[in-house]
């Protein structure tokens, strides 16, 4: 089979030929039609991730067709169009992942290949209104956004929500989920063009965070936020505390700007602010997210589609921060 491997830290992604995986009794073999890139793939390439092993087949997101089932797997899965849940071994506690929790693509070979071997309980039927490219964009970023927004921040219809860094996959899913459940949504971005694109999705407003006093402009536009979904950290955090309403919630799923300052700590306790950490999600959250996609006929925002052999160019687009939405690899082209 054709597969993209990474030989080591700071090495390029390389298309090569490898043996097709052997199916275990509880596994299925999925012929991957499309997979999506995540920043996680770049962090692994740069060595900024735990549990590295090389060579490896990365890729957490994928959609395709089941072509082989193990002896202990319901044979009705054969030939089904599916989406792969990249969250493995979450464990019994819905509130936090187990010690042996992993994400598909490291340490288990992932979806940047013609075929992916996966436990059958990681399968979800592809929503019929989605293409393979659209379906492949959802799992990692969509689940991360769903847990941060719905489970951790507890967003509800009628609330005013801020999503920082609009343009990235997780942020745009948070926007789409919030709009779908009836929230009023605002965004930040370092690009005016990305803010304009977010407005076309239905957000109520946005501010370029490169502006001085960007948070004050957002406060004026929105009247304050019931919840903020953030991946920045850094100095952004103190400003989020400033513009959250009393009893507001801040859900963080990343820290691209590094360690953060809380600003004036008294604001956190006097305003009764709740700070929530969040990452990926459990199986119930994945199922609920996919049900929301089906019920509301939501289509992910796709930035661009590359062939599997052009993965290095796709990775460079992500590295440059040029994307608005998900970058997808079409394995069939």
N, C-alpha and C positions, 0 to 999 in steps of 0.2 A: 504494500500500500504506500501511497504518497503521504509523507508526514513532514512537518516542520520541527526541527530539533534545535535545541540550544546546547552548545558544547561546553560553555563556561561563562564566567562573569565577563561582561562587556564584549562578548562574541556576538556576531550577527545571527539572526534567525536563518536557518539553512533548510531548503527543501531537499528531501532525500527519500530513498526507498527503504522500507522496513517490513518485516513480517507482519501479517495480520494477526491481531491478538487472538488467543485461544479462550473460548468461552467457558467459564466455570458454571457450576450447577445453578447458582443464584444470580447469574449475570445475564446481560443482553449485549449484543453487538449492534451498535447504531451506525448506519451509513450517514455520515455527517454531510448535510447539504450546505450549512452555513454556520459560522462561528463568529464571535465578536471579541474584539480586543478590550482589555481593561488596563488601567494604570498599573494594576498588580503585575501584569506581564512585563512592563517596563522596569518595575522595581526588582523583579527577579533577574532580569537581564543585567541590571546594574549591581546585583549582589546585595540589594537592600531589603532582604527578606529572610526569614528564618527557615531552617530545614532544607537548605538547597541541596540538590543532587544533580549531577550532570553525567551523561547527556539526558535531556528531558524533553518531553512533549508538553508544552504548555497549552493554555486555553481552558477557561472555565465555562464559557457560554457556548451552547451548541443546540442545533435543531436538525432533525433528520428523520430517517426511517429505520425501524427495527428490522434487521435482516437475519438475526439468529438469536435463539433463546436457549438458556440453560435448561437442564432436565427438571429443575425444581421451579421453573418460571411458568406462569400461565401462558400457554401457547397462543392465546388470543392477541398477545402483544405483537405477534408477527405482522409485518407490513404496516404497522401503525405509524402515522406521522406524529413525532413526539418533540417535546422540549425537555432538556436535561436540567434537573435541579443540581446545581454545583455544590450545594452544602452537604457535606458528608459527616456522619457520626456526630450530629448535634448533641444527642443524648436525651435523657429523660426529663431534665429540668428545662422548661420552656423559657426560663428567664436568662439562662446563660449557657454557653456551649461547654461540652465535656472536654476533658484534657486531651483526648485523642481526636478531637475535631480537626478536620482538614477541609480545604477547598480544592475542588477538582483542578488539575493542572500543575500541582506541586503539593504533595509528593506523589500523587497518582497521575499518570499520564492523562492528558486532557484532549481537547477538541480540535487542536490544530493538526488534524490528520483525517484521512479518508474515513477511517473507522475508529470509534471509541468504545472501549469496554467499560460497562458501568453496571452497578447493582440495579436490579429491576425496580427496586423501590425508589429510585431516583428519576423515574420516568413520569412525565405528565403529558397528556394528549395535547397536541398543538391546537390552539384555538383556530377554528376554520377560517376566520376572517383575516388571519395573518399569513403573510408569506413566510418561507423558511428564514429569509434574511431578517424580517421583523421579529419573528419568534426567537431567533438566536440572540437578539439584543437584550432580552429581558432578564435572564436569571440572576447574575451576580449584582449588577447595578440596580435592577428593579427590586430585588429582595432587600438589599441594603437600604434603599430609600423607603420601602414599605415599613420595615421594622423601625427605622428612625422616626418616621412621620407618624405612623398609626399606633404602633405598640409603645414606643418610648416617649414620644412627645404627646401622644394621646389626642391628635388633631381631630376636630369634629366639624361638622357642617356649620357654616356661619362664622367660623373663626377666621382671623387674619393671620396669615402665615408668611414668614420670610424664608426664602431659600437663597443661600449665598452661592456665588460661583456658577451662575447659570451658563450652560454650555457643555459642561461635563455630563457624562451619562447618568450618574446617581442624582445629581442636582435636577436634571430635566425630568427624570422619573418622579422625584419628589414633587415637582411642579405638576406633573400630569396626575399623580395620585391625589394631590390636594385639590386640584380643580374637579376631579371626578367625584369626590365626596362632598363637594359644595363649599369649599373654603374660598376666601378672597386671598389671592396670592401676589406677593411682590418679590422681586429678585434683585440681586446685585451681580455685577460682572465688571471686569476690566476692559470690556469691549462694548462700545455703543451699538455696534452691529448685532452683537449677541443679545443685548437688551431689546432691540427692535424685533429680533426673531422671537424672543420670549413673549413679547406683547402679542404677536400673531397667534401664539398658542392659547391666549386668553388671560394672561396675567394682567393685573390691574395697574402695574407700574414697576419701574426699575430705576436704579441709580448706579452710576459708574463709581466703584469703590476707590478709584484713583483721585476722585475729587476731594478737596478739603471739606471736612464736615459733611461727608456723604451720609452719615447716620442721621444728622439733623434734617437733611432733605427727605430722607425716608420717613422720619417721624412725622414731618409735616404732611407728606403724601398719604400716609397710612393711618395716622392716629395711634400708632403703636401696635405691637405684635403679641398675639396670644402664644405663639411658638415660633422659634427659629430653628432651621435645619442647616447645620454648618459643617464644612469640611476644612476650614481654614485655620482656626486657632489663632496664634499670634496676637497682634494688637486688635484684631477684629473682635475677639471675645468681649473685651471691655465695652465696646460700642454696642454689642448685642444686648448686654445687660442694661445699658442706658435706654434702649428703645423697646425693650420688652415691657409689656403691661404688668401691673401687679399680679402675682401668681402665674407669670409667664413661664414657659419651658424652653430650654435650649438643648437640642439633641445634637451631639457631635459624633460624626462617623469618620473623621480624619483630622489631620493637623498639618496641612501643606505649608503653613507659615511658621510652624514650629511651636515652641513653648508659648503659652499665653499668660498675660497679666489680667487679673480680674478687675483692674481699675480700682475703684473704691469698694472694698469688700462689703461695707455696710449696705451698699445698694442691693447686694444679693440677698442678704437676710431680711432687710427692711421691706423689700418688694416681694419677698417669699418666692424668689426665683428657684426653679428646679433645674439642675444640670443633669443631663442623661448621656451616658456613653452608649454607643450602639455599633454593632458590626454584623453584617450578613443577616441570618434569620433562621428560624426553625421550620419544620415541615408544615405545621399548621399555617404559619404566615405565608409560606410559598403557595399553598393551596388557596388561601384567601386572596392573595395577590392575583393569581391566575383567574380566579372567579371574577374579580373586579374587572380584569382585562376583558373577559368574555361578556360580562353584563353590560359594560359601558362601551364595548367595541373600541377599546383604546388601541391605537397604533403607536409604537415607539418612534421617537425621532431618530431617523437614520441620517448621519452626516455624509457617509460615503461608503462605497462597496469596492473591495479589491479582490483579486484572485488570490488563492492560497499562496501561490508563488511570489506574489508581490507584498508579502507580509512586512518586509523590512521598510518599504515605502509607507505602508499603513502605520507602522510603529513610529516612523519619523513624524508623520502628521500629528499623531497624539503627543509626541515629545515636544513639538512646536506649539502645542496648545491651540491649534488652528480649528479644531473640530467644534461643531455645534450638534451634539447628539452622538450616537454610537457609530463607531467605525467597524464595519462588518467584512468578513472574508467569505466569499462565495466559493465553496469547494468544487462546484460543478462547472465552473467556467474555465 
